Amino acid sequence: ACKAFKRSFGRFKFYHFAKKEMNTWKKNYSSNKCPKCWLLKEFCLCSYFAGVKGKVALSQLQCYRVILFIHYREVARRLASNTARLIPLTFTNVETYIYGVINSEYQMQERLQRINMASGKSCCVLFPDSKIACTSEQFLLNQHRQRRRLTGLTPITTTAASSTTAEASGTATTIIVVDGTWKDARKMNFEIPHWIPRIKLSSSSRAKFINMRKHHVEGQVSTMSAFLHLLMEFGETEESLKPLGDALDTAGKRFYAQTNKPVCPSVPKRKRKGYKGSLSRRSRNGNCPRNTDAAKIKQPTKHVQESKSRGKLKTQLEEAMANQK
């Protein structure tokens, strides 16, 4: 009972802190920033994103449902470098839920329960969990076996008529996209039920789309880029995803136009071998006694110095006596 009380009280403190932080950020919102695309009004792309939805023509468009599970800090800060905001602006059938808002989390749990109760449930989480994550090929193979057992339809060779039947029967593939920092995304992963399989990308590349944030690992990409790579692994062609890729590149160009920052490299810089962090000012200038050669030699103590001086005086007196004789 005590552990349950501590757990519930900790969750209450978390929700209270999240609400307080979102209110403080809301007071500091700039009036020059667009509330939808999170860019400055001079570089707003809302009208451009509205036309992208009509240009997207995926082979299984009716079979995809997206649940965007975004951290409350990303919503509170409204940074222009965030790419998850582009998913509901450019893609259809998208539901957004905020981690840290209790009502939003409760609605997402109810939505996942309804998916679990469906007969032909097909759901996955785009998160590279090292323990239970599978590849997209393994996920498609499992879904192919499940749908063949239920309806006899394969998810890869689905026509327009079969996609409408899949949508009506509730067998559409639901993709849960987690957005946040790596530390926050690991915490958000525990809030999603374990019966939903986790998928890791096998062909992610930073050179495919423009990058607005730095990453130290080559396989780490932005949220929108990871979503597009997942659709490619599900069998979508690059031509069908070109409007979404162009929207991501256009948002990146507008971001660099309003910030005047250098473009992030496609290949991250690796740390050199033997690097142990930044050095202090004294050690960089060479004033630190640990870096000097004299520090390596053990300095004599006071008693040793006094004995040496006494020995020198004794030898000098002996030499003087010998000279007098």
C-alpha positions, 0 to 999 in steps of 0.5 A: 500500500505504501509503494502504491501511494508513493507511486501515485503521489509521484505521478501526481507531482509529475502531472502538476509540474508538467502543467505548471511548466506548460503554463509558464511557457505559454506566457512566454510565447512570441506573437510572431510565431505561428501556432501550427507550424511553429515557424515565424509568421514571415516563414509560415508554411501552413498553406503549403502543408495544406496542399501536401495532403492532397498530393500524397497517394500511398498504395495503402493510404486507407490502411494507415492510422498514426498516433503521435505520442509527443512529450509535453516539453516539445509542445510547450517549447514549440521549437521550429526544429521539431519535425513531429509537428509535420506529421499531422499537418501533412498526413491524414488519419493522425491522432495526437496525444500529449505525454504529461497531460492526464486527460490526453494519456487517458484518452490514448489508453482507451484508444489502444484498448479499443484496438486491442479488442478488435479482431484484426488488430495491427499496431506497432510502435516506432521505437528502437527498443533493444530488448523486444524490438523487431524489424519491419520485415518480421512485423509484416510477416507476422501481420501477413500470417494473422490476416491470412488466418482471419480474412485471407488478405495480404497486407503487401499486395492490397488493392484499393478495394481491399484497403477499404474493406480493411478499413471497414473491418478495423484491420488498418495498421496503426503506427504509434510515433513517439516524439521527444528526447532519447531520455524522455522517449524511454520513459514514454515507452513504458506508458505504452502497453507491452502487447504492441510490438516495437519496430526498429529501422534497418535502413535509416540514413541521415543523408536522405533528408535535411537535418535540423538537429545534431546526432552523434550516431549515424542511424539516429534521424529526426521523427519525421524522417524515421516515419518516412523510412518506416513507410518505405520499409513497409513497401511504399515507393519514393515517388509516393512519399516525395511530397512528404519528403519535400515538405520536410526539406522545405521546413528545414530550409525555412528553419535555417533561413530564420535562424541563420545557423549552419546546416547540420552535417549528414554524417555526425562527427565521431569523438577521437580515441582517447578523448576523456572530456574537456580539460580545465583552463589550467591544464590547457595552458600547461599551468596544471602541475599534473601536466608538467615534467617536474611533477613526475619527479618526486620532490624531496621533503624538508627533512631531506633538504636539511640533511643534504645541506648539513652534509654539504657543510660538513664536506666543505669544512673537511676540505678547508681543514685539509687545505690548512694542513 
